[in-house]
């Protein structure tokens, strides 16, 4: 091959590549569907979450009424009833509390237990436990026993615990503060 012919072929190479790409992408064009995907806005998501939250609050209210528990309700939606009063000090932020508990779902399914002999310990306001626990122990004294209804946003949230607590689950604690340090 002559030098001139090689130069001519090199100059045509970009054109050949462009033509090849265009030919191969001919089937890659976006296909229109007959049904359009619904557009979900942030406002739609907020309205849906609000509806789900309101349904959960009504469900909790019905549950508490059915059980005839004289609960107190906090601004966050936590419901609690201290059914046996202790005589110790109140738990405060940064205290280390030891709690015995039984957790179940609203349908009565038992999920977890921590006994007085092997209580769960956590630092109030700091450790990675359900936010509702941080809130309720600060309303209790050492020795108190309480029924606590945690809405999903104060318990295990949107995802559950990937084990026994399903997503968006309201959980019921039978809770006792065993010790405060």
C-alpha positions in Angstrom: 0.0 0.0 0.0 1.1 3.4 -0.7 1.6 6.1 1.8 -1.1 8.2 0.1 -3.6 5.4 0.2 -3.0 4.8 4.0 -3.6 8.5 4.7 -6.8 8.4 2.7 -8.1 5.4 4.7 -7.1 7.1 8.0 -9.1 10.2 7.1 -12.2 8.1 6.3 -12.0 6.2 9.6 -14.0 8.7 11.8 -16.7 8.7 9.1 -16.8 4.9 9.1 -17.0 4.8 12.9 -19.9 7.4 13.0 -21.8 5.4 10.4 -21.3 2.1 12.3 -22.5 3.7 15.6 -25.6 5.2 14.0 -26.4 1.8 12.4 -26.0 -0.1 15.6 -28.0 2.4 17.7 -30.9 2.4 15.2 -32.8 -0.1 17.5 -31.7 1.8 20.7 -34.2 4.6 20.2 -36.5 5.2 23.1 -39.7 3.3 22.5 -42.9 5.0 23.6 -45.2 3.0 25.7 -49.0 3.1 25.4 -49.3 3.7 29.1 -47.5 6.6 30.7 -45.9 6.1 34.1 -47.7 8.1 36.8 -45.8 11.1 38.0 -45.4 11.1 41.8 -44.6 14.4 43.4 -43.1 15.1 46.8 -46.5 16.5 47.7 -48.1 13.2 46.8 -45.6 11.3 49.0 -46.2 13.7 51.9 -49.9 13.3 51.6 -49.6 9.5 51.4 -47.3 9.3 54.5 -49.6 11.6 56.4 -52.5 9.3 55.6 -50.6 6.2 56.7 -49.6 8.0 59.9 -53.2 9.0 60.7 -54.4 5.4 60.0 -51.7 4.1 62.4 -52.7 6.7 65.1 -56.4 5.6 64.8 -55.4 1.9 65.0 -53.3 2.6 68.2 -56.2 4.5 69.7 -58.6 1.6 69.0 -56.0 -0.9 70.5 -55.6 1.2 73.7 -59.4 1.5 74.0 -59.9 -2.2 73.5 -57.3 -3.0 76.2 -58.9 -0.3 78.5 -55.5 1.1 79.3 -55.5 4.6 80.9 -52.6 5.8 78.8 -51.0 9.2 78.7 -50.1 10.3 75.2 -47.0 12.5 74.3 -46.8 15.0 71.5 -44.8 12.5 69.4 -47.6 9.9 69.5 -46.1 7.6 72.2 -48.7 6.1 74.5 -47.8 4.8 77.9 -49.4 3.6 81.1 -47.4 3.2 84.3 -49.3 0.3 85.9 -46.9 -0.3 88.8 -45.1 2.6 90.4 -41.5 2.2 91.5 -39.8 4.3 94.2 -36.5 5.2 92.6 -35.2 8.3 90.9 -36.3 9.4 87.4 -34.2 8.5 84.4 -32.5 11.4 82.8 -30.6 12.2 79.6 -27.1 10.5 79.7 -28.1 8.0 82.5 -27.4 4.4 81.8 -30.6 2.5 82.3 -31.2 -1.3 82.5 -34.6 -2.3 81.3 -36.5 -5.6 81.3 -39.1 -5.9 78.5 -41.4 -8.0 76.4 -42.1 -6.7 72.9 -45.0 -7.7 70.8 -46.9 -6.5 67.8 -50.5 -5.2 68.0 -51.8 -8.6 66.8 -50.2 -10.3 69.9 -47.2 -11.8 68.1 -44.3 -12.0 70.6 -41.1 -10.6 69.2 -38.4 -10.1 71.9 -37.8 -10.4 75.6 -35.1 -9.1 78.0 -35.6 -10.3 81.6 -34.6 -8.8 84.9 -31.8 -11.3 85.0 -30.4 -10.2 81.6 -31.7 -6.6 81.1 -30.9 -4.4 78.1 -28.6 -1.5 79.0 -28.4 1.7 77.1 -27.4 5.4 77.6 -30.5 7.6 77.5 -30.4 9.9 74.5 -27.2 8.4 73.0 -27.3 4.7 72.2 -28.8 3.2 69.1 -32.2 2.0 70.4 -35.7 2.9 69.4 -36.2 6.7 69.8 -39.5 5.9 71.7 -37.5 4.1 74.4 -35.3 7.1 74.9 -38.5 9.2 75.3 -40.4 6.9 77.6 -37.7 6.0 80.1 -37.3 9.7 80.9 -40.9 9.6 82.0 -40.3 6.7 84.4 -38.7 6.0 87.7 -36.5 3.1 88.7 -38.8 0.2 89.4 -41.7 1.5 87.3 -43.5 -1.0 85.1 -45.3 0.4 82.1 -47.2 -0.6 79.0 -45.8 1.4 76.1 -47.2 1.7 72.6 -44.6 2.9 70.1 -45.9 4.0 66.7 -43.6 2.9 63.9 -41.8 6.2 63.6 -40.7 5.8 67.2 -39.9 2.1 66.9 -38.3 0.3 64.0 -39.6 2.7 61.2 -40.1 2.0 57.5 -37.9 -1.0 57.3 -38.6 -2.9 60.5 -35.6 -4.8 62.1 -35.1 -7.3 59.2 -35.9 -10.1 61.7 -39.1 -10.2 63.8 -40.5 -6.6 63.4 -42.1 -5.9 60.0 -41.9 -2.6 58.3 -44.1 0.2 59.6 -45.0 -1.8 62.7 -46.5 -0.4 65.9 -44.8 -2.2 68.8 -46.1 -2.8 72.3 -43.6 -2.9 75.2 -44.2 -4.2 78.7 -41.3 -2.3 80.2 -39.6 -2.1 83.6 -36.7 0.1 84.6 -34.5 -2.3 86.6 -31.7 0.1 87.3 -30.5 3.6 86.6 -26.8 4.7 86.9 
